[in-house]
Amino acid sequence: MSKFYITTSIPYANGTPHLGHTLDFIQADVLARYAQLQGKEVKFSTGTDEHGSKIKEKAESLNMDTMKYVDGISAEFKKLLDVLQVEYTDFIRTTDPEHEKRAKLIWKKLVDNGDIYKGSYEGWYCVGDEAFFSETEVKENGGICPNHKKPYQKIKEENYFFKLSKYTKEIKTKIENEEFLIIPETKRNEILSLVNGGLEDVSFSRPKSNVEWGIEVPGDSHQVMYVWPDALTNYLTVIGYPDTDNWKTYWPADVQVIGKDILRFHAAIWPGILLSLGLDLPKKLFVHGFIQIEGQKMGKSLGNGVAPEDLVNNYGVDVLRYYLMRHMPSYSDGDFSLDHLMESYNGELANELGNVVQRSATMVKNFLSGDVGEIPPSEHDVTAYKEFMDGCRFDRALDEVWAQIRGINQYIDETKPWEVAKEKDIEHLTEILGYIVSSILEVATLLIPFMPNTASAIKEIFSGDNITPPEKALFPRKD
């Protein structure tokens, strides 16, 4: 059985989960379930990034022990994953002892390879990102971080550096040759523009006097690891790198799912680390946009979040999964709207999908006593669906599914099974209803990655030799 290794970025544990995290988790889960449908053995890793000054400051502001604070936040993310029915296999925390041990071993490997040195650094820093930015980036943004709407700070300190510049040419070549495939193409072009300008060496540590909460640099008790050798390496440490052989089974990752705000970290710094370690780059990096409300990024820093659990409680998990996958553009930002969610629920789920299931099962029950005999194989071409799934175009893949659903409804209206039933032409009626059932079962299979509960319910309705319409509609209309 072939392996499929997928990761999400690990959310920073300085606040509770929001809808942006939900998008990340569901997209990865859709890809994981799709790989399972193809018969692959899936390893799916997610987790929480729990080190850094912001974490400690947040805990202190709440009069909490820092470890106790991150324990609570980590538990909230696990709870959300369960609510969303995300079938992850591994949940890693950067405070895990095994991760800390392996991150130190990775650091030593980078040192042994001659890629870490000590020096003074002066640069522009964003507290919200906990990252340094180049003079060019700061000027382009007018001195204001676009993600956090706050001015960059000028900081000077002594740090350890990673020789990222050394790997500029190799990173560029792998991106251009699509050995390291970045999708969508707009994000590939964006990172190539940065790489073409030449990558600079990056700070890999912070003075312990400034960032107390972190992994201590091996051999230097006055420095702690910066986020790159700590959080980014989770994708390796979770599979046992470098002190076990287990990682060889899964690396390189098949897909890594990230948000666009951390593109340069995952498409430049992360590849540099891997090249220094002598490892392959991930096969595919999928970069999604932000969920916006009224044109603004949704997130805890702006205080305009929508609680994912409330949406699940009100509409059901499959409805939320469907709406985010179909109506948040896979390749760009999307605007979330409760009114549009309701419109989508009543129009697409209740009137179209729910209706075709209900009316089809009812006709089979009423006209053929629930038995259509041997169900013929599906005749639909799903090539486009597969291509969209491979390209992480979830919205377009669901468009294909819905075209099929609408096609079934149209076929029912054109063939008029109720009239054929009046004529008592059982052979023709069985042929018509058998085709309808076959088509609906194929729709259910295509929906498994997106709406697993709905897909299972549809398959249960139309399996066996006694097809019976559900007592309750799959999607009862809501006012």
C-alpha positions as CSV (number, residue, x, y, z in Angstrom):
1,M,0.0,0.0,0.0
2,S,1.4,3.4,-1.0
3,K,2.0,6.1,1.7
4,F,0.5,9.6,1.7
5,Y,1.9,12.1,4.2
6,I,0.0,15.4,4.6
7,T,0.5,18.2,7.1
8,T,-1.1,21.5,8.1
9,S,0.8,24.4,9.4
10,I,0.7,24.3,13.2
11,P,-1.3,27.3,14.6
12,Y,0.4,29.6,17.1
13,A,-1.0,28.9,20.6
14,N,-1.6,32.5,21.7
15,G,-5.3,32.5,21.1
16,T,-8.3,30.3,20.5
17,P,-9.1,28.6,17.1
18,H,-11.0,30.6,14.5
19,L,-12.5,30.1,11.1
20,G,-9.1,30.5,9.4
21,H,-7.8,27.5,11.2
22,T,-11.0,25.6,10.3
23,L,-10.3,26.2,6.6
24,D,-6.7,24.8,6.9
25,F,-7.8,21.7,8.8
26,I,-10.7,20.9,6.5
27,Q,-8.7,21.3,3.3
28,A,-6.1,18.9,4.6
29,D,-8.7,16.5,5.7
30,V,-10.4,16.5,2.3
31,L,-7.1,15.7,0.7
32,A,-6.4,12.9,3.3
33,R,-9.8,11.3,2.8
34,Y,-9.4,11.5,-1.0
35,A,-6.0,9.7,-0.7
36,Q,-7.7,7.0,1.4
37,L,-10.3,6.6,-1.4
38,Q,-7.4,5.9,-3.7
39,G,-6.3,3.1,-1.3
40,K,-3.3,5.0,0.2
41,E,-2.2,4.7,3.8
42,V,-2.5,8.2,5.2
43,K,-0.3,9.9,7.8
44,F,-1.9,13.3,8.6
45,S,-0.1,15.6,11.0
46,T,-1.2,18.8,12.7
47,G,-0.6,20.4,16.0
48,T,0.3,23.6,17.9
49,D,3.3,26.0,17.9
50,E,3.8,26.8,21.6
51,H,7.0,28.7,22.1
52,G,7.9,32.4,21.9
53,S,7.6,35.7,23.8
54,K,3.9,36.2,22.8
55,I,2.9,33.0,24.5
56,K,4.6,33.8,27.7
57,E,3.2,37.3,27.7
58,K,-0.3,36.0,27.1
59,A,0.0,33.5,29.9
60,E,1.3,36.2,32.3
61,S,-1.5,38.6,31.3
62,L,-3.9,35.8,32.5
63,N,-1.9,35.1,35.6
64,M,-1.3,31.6,34.4
65,D,1.6,29.3,34.3
66,T,2.9,29.2,30.7
67,M,2.8,25.4,30.3
68,K,-0.7,25.3,31.8
69,Y,-1.8,28.0,29.4
70,V,-0.5,26.2,26.3
71,D,-2.0,22.9,27.6
72,G,-5.4,24.6,27.5
73,I,-5.0,26.1,24.0
74,S,-3.7,22.9,22.6
75,A,-6.8,21.1,24.0
76,E,-9.0,23.7,22.3
77,F,-7.5,23.0,18.9
78,K,-7.9,19.2,19.5
79,K,-11.5,19.8,20.4
80,L,-12.1,21.8,17.2
81,L,-10.5,19.1,15.1
82,D,-12.8,16.5,16.6
83,V,-15.9,18.8,16.0
84,L,-14.9,19.2,12.4
85,Q,-14.4,15.4,12.1
86,V,-10.8,15.8,10.9
87,E,-9.2,12.4,10.8
88,Y,-5.6,13.4,11.7
89,T,-3.2,10.6,12.8
90,D,-0.7,12.8,14.7
91,F,-0.9,15.9,16.8
92,I,2.4,17.5,17.6
93,R,3.1,20.2,20.2
94,T,6.5,22.1,20.0
95,T,6.6,21.7,23.8
96,D,6.6,17.9,23.5
97,P,9.9,16.5,24.9
98,E,10.5,14.3,21.8
99,H,10.1,17.4,19.6
100,E,12.5,19.5,21.7
101,K,15.0,16.6,21.7
102,R,14.8,16.2,17.9
103,A,14.9,19.9,17.2
104,K,18.2,20.1,19.0
105,L,19.5,17.2,17.0
106,I,18.5,19.0,13.8
107,W,20.2,22.1,15.0
108,K,23.4,20.2,15.6
109,K,23.2,18.7,12.1
110,L,22.9,22.2,10.6
111,V,25.9,23.3,12.6
112,D,27.9,20.2,11.5
113,N,27.0,21.1,7.9
114,G,28.5,24.6,8.4
115,D,25.2,26.4,7.9
116,I,24.9,28.1,11.3
117,Y,27.0,31.0,12.5
118,K,26.8,33.7,15.1
119,G,26.6,37.4,14.3
120,S,24.9,40.7,15.1
121,Y,21.6,41.5,13.5
122,E,19.7,44.7,13.1
123,G,16.3,44.5,11.4
124,W,12.6,45.2,11.2
125,Y,10.5,43.0,13.4
126,C,6.8,42.3,13.7
127,V,5.7,41.3,17.1
128,G,2.5,39.7,15.7
129,D,4.4,37.5,13.2
130,E,7.3,37.1,15.6
131,A,9.4,37.5,12.4
132,F,12.0,39.8,10.9
133,F,11.4,41.4,7.6
134,S,13.7,42.9,5.0
135,E,14.1,46.6,4.3
136,T,12.5,46.1,0.9
137,E,9.4,44.4,2.4
138,V,9.0,47.1,5.1
139,K,9.2,49.9,2.4
140,E,6.7,48.1,0.2
141,N,4.2,47.9,3.1
142,G,4.8,51.5,4.2
143,G,6.3,50.5,7.5
144,I,3.1,48.8,8.6
145,C,2.6,45.0,8.9
146,P,-0.4,44.2,6.5
147,N,-1.4,41.2,8.6
148,H,-1.5,43.0,12.0
149,K,-1.9,46.7,11.1
150,K,0.9,47.7,13.4
151,P,4.3,49.4,12.7
152,Y,7.4,47.2,12.4
153,Q,10.0,47.6,15.2
154,K,13.7,48.2,14.7
155,I,15.6,45.6,16.7
156,K,19.4,45.0,17.1
157,E,20.7,41.9,18.8
158,E,23.3,39.1,18.6
159,N,21.9,35.9,17.2
160,Y,22.8,32.7,15.4
161,F,22.1,32.8,11.7
162,F,21.3,30.2,9.1
163,K,23.0,30.4,5.7
164,L,19.9,30.5,3.6
165,S,21.6,32.6,0.9
166,K,23.8,29.5,0.2
167,Y,20.7,27.6,-1.1
168,T,19.1,30.4,-3.2
169,K,20.0,28.9,-6.6
170,E,19.0,25.3,-5.6
171,I,15.6,26.4,-4.2
172,K,14.9,28.4,-7.3
173,T,15.7,25.5,-9.6
174,K,13.5,23.1,-7.7
175,I,10.6,25.5,-7.7
176,E,11.0,26.2,-11.5
177,N,11.3,22.5,-12.3
178,E,8.3,21.8,-10.1
179,E,10.2,19.3,-8.1
180,F,8.8,21.4,-5.3
181,L,5.4,22.2,-6.7
182,I,3.8,25.4,-5.3
183,I,0.1,26.0,-6.0
184,P,-1.6,28.1,-7.0
185,E,0.7,29.5,-9.7
186,T,0.3,33.1,-8.3
187,K,2.0,32.0,-5.1
188,R,4.7,30.2,-7.0
189,N,5.4,33.4,-9.0
190,E,5.3,35.4,-5.8
191,I,8.0,33.3,-4.1
192,L,10.1,33.1,-7.3
193,S,10.1,36.9,-7.3
194,L,11.5,36.9,-3.8
195,V,14.1,34.2,-4.6
196,N,15.2,35.9,-7.8
197,G,16.2,38.9,-5.7
198,G,18.5,36.6,-3.7
199,L,17.7,35.1,-0.3
200,E,19.3,36.6,2.8
201,D,20.7,34.6,5.7
202,V,18.0,34.4,8.5
203,S,18.2,34.8,12.2
204,F,17.8,31.4,13.8
205,S,17.9,32.3,17.5
206,R,16.9,35.0,20.0
207,P,18.6,36.1,23.2
208,K,17.2,34.2,26.1
209,S,16.9,37.6,27.9
210,N,14.3,38.6,25.3
211,V,12.6,35.2,24.6
212,E,12.7,33.0,27.7
213,W,10.0,30.6,26.6
214,G,11.7,28.4,24.0
215,I,14.1,25.6,23.2
216,E,17.6,26.4,24.4
217,V,20.3,26.4,21.7
218,P,22.6,23.4,22.1
219,G,25.8,24.6,23.7
220,D,24.6,28.1,24.4
221,S,22.4,28.7,27.4
222,H,22.0,32.4,26.6
223,Q,20.1,31.8,23.3
224,V,16.9,30.0,22.4
225,M,15.8,28.7,19.1
226,Y,13.8,31.0,16.9
227,V,10.6,29.8,15.3
228,W,12.2,28.4,12.1
229,P,14.4,25.6,13.6
230,D,11.7,25.0,16.2
231,A,8.2,25.1,14.6
232,L,9.1,24.3,10.9
233,T,11.0,21.2,11.9
234,N,7.8,19.7,13.4
235,Y,7.0,18.1,10.0
236,L,10.1,16.0,10.5
237,T,10.2,15.4,14.2
238,V,6.7,14.1,14.3
239,I,7.7,11.2,12.0
240,G,10.8,10.4,14.0
241,Y,13.6,12.4,12.3
242,P,16.5,12.2,12.9
243,D,16.9,9.5,15.6
244,T,14.6,6.8,14.2
245,D,14.2,5.2,10.8
246,N,10.4,5.7,10.8
247,W,10.7,9.1,9.0
248,K,12.1,7.4,5.9
249,T,8.7,5.7,5.3
250,Y,6.9,9.0,5.0
251,W,9.3,11.7,3.9
252,P,9.0,13.7,1.6
253,A,5.6,15.0,2.5
254,D,3.1,14.6,-0.3
255,V,1.2,17.8,0.5
256,Q,1.8,20.6,3.0
257,V,-1.2,22.9,3.5
258,I,-0.5,26.5,4.6
259,G,-2.0,30.0,4.6
260,K,-0.6,32.7,2.3
261,D,0.8,34.7,5.2
262,I,3.5,32.1,5.9
263,L,4.4,31.4,2.3
264,R,8.0,32.7,2.4
265,F,8.7,30.7,5.5
266,H,7.5,27.5,4.0
267,A,8.7,28.1,0.4
268,A,12.2,29.6,1.2
269,I,13.4,29.0,4.7
270,W,12.0,25.5,5.1
271,P,13.5,24.3,1.8
272,G,16.8,25.8,2.9
273,I,16.7,23.7,6.1
274,L,15.8,20.6,4.2
275,L,18.6,21.1,1.6
276,S,21.1,21.6,4.4
277,L,20.0,18.3,6.0
278,G,20.3,16.6,2.6
279,L,16.6,15.8,2.5
280,D,14.1,16.0,-0.4
281,L,11.7,18.9,-0.5
282,P,7.9,18.3,-0.1
283,K,6.3,17.3,-3.3
284,K,3.5,19.9,-3.1
285,L,2.9,23.1,-1.1
286,F,-0.7,24.2,-1.3
287,V,-1.2,27.9,-0.3
288,H,-4.7,29.0,0.5
289,G,-6.0,32.6,1.1
290,F,-7.7,34.2,4.0
291,I,-11.3,34.1,5.0
292,Q,-12.5,37.7,5.2
293,I,-15.5,39.5,6.7
294,E,-16.2,42.8,5.0
295,G,-12.9,42.7,3.2
296,Q,-10.8,42.3,6.3
297,K,-8.8,39.2,7.2
298,M,-10.6,37.2,9.9
299,G,-8.5,36.5,12.9
300,K,-8.0,36.8,16.6
301,S,-5.8,39.9,16.2
302,L,-8.6,41.9,14.7
303,G,-11.4,40.5,16.9
304,N,-13.8,39.7,14.1
305,G,-13.8,35.9,14.2
306,V,-16.8,33.6,13.8
307,A,-16.8,30.6,16.2
308,P,-16.6,27.4,14.1
309,E,-18.3,25.4,16.8
310,D,-21.3,27.7,16.8
311,L,-21.6,27.1,13.0
312,V,-21.4,23.4,13.5
313,N,-24.0,23.5,16.3
314,N,-26.4,25.5,14.1
315,Y,-25.9,23.9,10.7
316,G,-24.1,20.6,11.1
317,V,-20.4,19.8,10.4
318,D,-21.0,18.7,6.8
319,V,-22.7,22.0,5.9
320,L,-19.8,24.0,7.2
321,R,-17.3,21.7,5.4
322,Y,-19.3,22.0,2.2
323,Y,-19.7,25.8,2.4
324,L,-16.0,26.5,3.1
325,M,-14.8,24.1,0.4
326,R,-17.2,25.3,-2.3
327,H,-17.8,29.0,-1.5
328,M,-14.4,30.1,-0.2
329,P,-12.2,30.2,-3.4
330,S,-9.5,27.6,-3.2
331,Y,-6.9,29.9,-4.8
332,S,-7.8,33.3,-3.3
333,D,-9.4,35.1,-0.4
334,G,-13.1,34.5,0.3
335,D,-15.7,36.5,2.1
336,F,-17.7,34.6,4.7
337,S,-21.4,35.5,5.0
338,L,-24.1,33.9,7.2
339,D,-26.7,35.0,4.8
340,H,-24.9,33.3,1.9
341,L,-24.4,30.2,4.0
342,M,-28.1,30.0,4.6
343,E,-28.8,30.6,0.9
344,S,-26.4,27.9,0.0
345,Y,-27.9,25.5,2.5
346,N,-31.5,25.9,1.3
347,G,-30.7,26.2,-2.4
348,E,-27.9,23.7,-3.0
349,L,-28.1,21.3,-0.2
350,A,-31.8,21.1,0.6
351,N,-33.4,21.9,-2.8
352,E,-30.8,20.1,-5.1
353,L,-28.9,17.4,-3.2
354,G,-31.5,16.6,-0.6
355,N,-34.4,16.7,-3.1
356,V,-32.8,14.4,-5.6
357,V,-32.1,11.8,-2.8
358,Q,-35.6,12.1,-1.4
359,R,-37.6,12.0,-4.7
360,S,-35.4,9.2,-6.1
361,A,-35.7,6.9,-3.1
362,T,-39.4,7.6,-2.9
363,M,-39.9,6.6,-6.6
364,V,-37.9,3.4,-6.2
365,K,-40.0,2.5,-3.1
366,N,-43.4,3.4,-4.6
367,F,-42.8,2.1,-8.2
368,L,-40.5,-0.9,-7.6
369,S,-41.2,-1.8,-4.0
370,G,-37.7,-0.6,-3.1
371,D,-35.8,-2.9,-5.4
372,V,-34.1,-1.8,-8.7
373,G,-32.2,-5.0,-9.0
374,E,-28.6,-5.0,-10.0
375,I,-27.3,-1.4,-10.0
376,P,-25.5,-0.6,-13.3
377,P,-22.0,0.9,-13.2
378,S,-21.8,4.7,-13.4
379,E,-21.3,6.2,-16.8
380,H,-20.1,9.6,-15.8
381,D,-16.7,11.0,-16.6
382,V,-15.0,12.1,-13.4
383,T,-11.7,13.1,-15.0
384,A,-12.2,16.8,-14.3
385,Y,-13.1,16.1,-10.7
386,K,-9.9,14.1,-10.2
387,E,-7.8,16.8,-11.8
388,F,-9.3,19.5,-9.6
389,M,-8.7,17.4,-6.5
390,D,-5.1,16.8,-7.5
391,G,-4.7,20.5,-8.0
392,C,-6.4,21.4,-4.6
393,R,-9.2,23.1,-6.5
394,F,-11.9,22.1,-4.0
395,D,-14.4,24.7,-5.2
396,R,-14.1,23.4,-8.8
397,A,-14.3,19.8,-7.8
398,L,-17.6,20.5,-6.0
399,D,-18.8,22.4,-9.0
400,E,-18.3,19.1,-11.0
401,V,-20.3,17.2,-8.3
402,W,-23.1,19.7,-8.4
403,A,-23.3,19.6,-12.2
404,Q,-23.9,15.9,-11.8
405,I,-26.6,16.4,-9.2
406,R,-28.4,18.9,-11.4
407,G,-28.0,16.5,-14.3
408,I,-29.8,13.8,-12.3
409,N,-32.6,16.1,-11.5
410,Q,-32.9,17.1,-15.1
411,Y,-32.8,13.4,-16.2
412,I,-35.7,12.7,-13.8
413,D,-37.8,15.6,-15.2
414,E,-37.1,14.5,-18.8
415,T,-37.7,10.7,-18.4
416,K,-40.7,11.2,-16.1
417,P,-40.6,7.8,-14.2
418,W,-44.0,8.4,-12.8
419,E,-45.5,8.3,-16.3
420,V,-43.5,5.1,-17.2
421,A,-44.9,3.6,-13.9
422,K,-48.5,4.3,-15.1
423,E,-47.7,2.5,-18.3
424,K,-46.5,-0.5,-16.3
425,D,-43.3,-0.8,-18.4
426,I,-41.3,-2.3,-15.6
427,E,-38.2,-3.1,-17.7
428,H,-37.9,0.6,-18.8
429,L,-38.8,1.9,-15.4
430,T,-36.1,-0.3,-13.8
431,E,-33.6,0.9,-16.3
432,I,-34.4,4.6,-15.6
433,L,-34.4,4.2,-11.8
434,G,-31.3,2.0,-11.8
435,Y,-29.4,4.7,-13.7
436,I,-30.6,7.3,-11.2
437,V,-29.5,5.2,-8.2
438,S,-26.2,4.5,-9.8
439,S,-25.6,8.2,-10.5
440,I,-26.6,9.2,-6.9
441,L,-24.2,6.5,-5.4
442,E,-21.4,8.0,-7.5
443,V,-22.2,11.4,-6.2
444,A,-22.0,10.0,-2.7
445,T,-18.5,8.6,-3.4
446,L,-17.4,12.0,-4.8
447,L,-18.7,13.7,-1.7
448,I,-16.9,11.4,0.8
449,P,-13.8,13.7,1.2
450,F,-16.1,16.8,1.7
451,M,-19.2,15.6,3.5
452,P,-18.5,12.2,5.0
453,N,-21.7,11.9,7.0
454,T,-23.9,12.9,4.1
455,A,-22.1,10.5,1.8
456,S,-22.5,7.7,4.3
457,A,-26.2,8.4,4.7
458,I,-26.8,8.4,1.0
459,K,-25.0,5.1,0.5
460,E,-27.0,3.6,3.3
461,I,-30.3,4.8,1.7
462,F,-29.5,3.2,-1.6
463,S,-27.8,0.1,-0.5
464,G,-29.4,-3.3,-0.3
465,D,-32.6,-4.6,-2.0
466,N,-35.1,-2.4,0.0
467,I,-34.5,1.2,-0.9
468,T,-36.6,3.4,1.4
469,P,-36.7,7.2,1.6
470,P,-35.3,8.6,4.9
471,E,-37.9,9.6,7.4
472,K,-36.2,13.0,7.8
473,A,-34.8,15.0,4.9
474,L,-31.1,15.1,4.7
475,F,-31.2,18.9,4.8
476,P,-34.5,20.2,6.2
477,R,-35.1,23.7,5.0
478,K,-34.2,26.5,7.4
479,D,-35.9,29.9,7.6
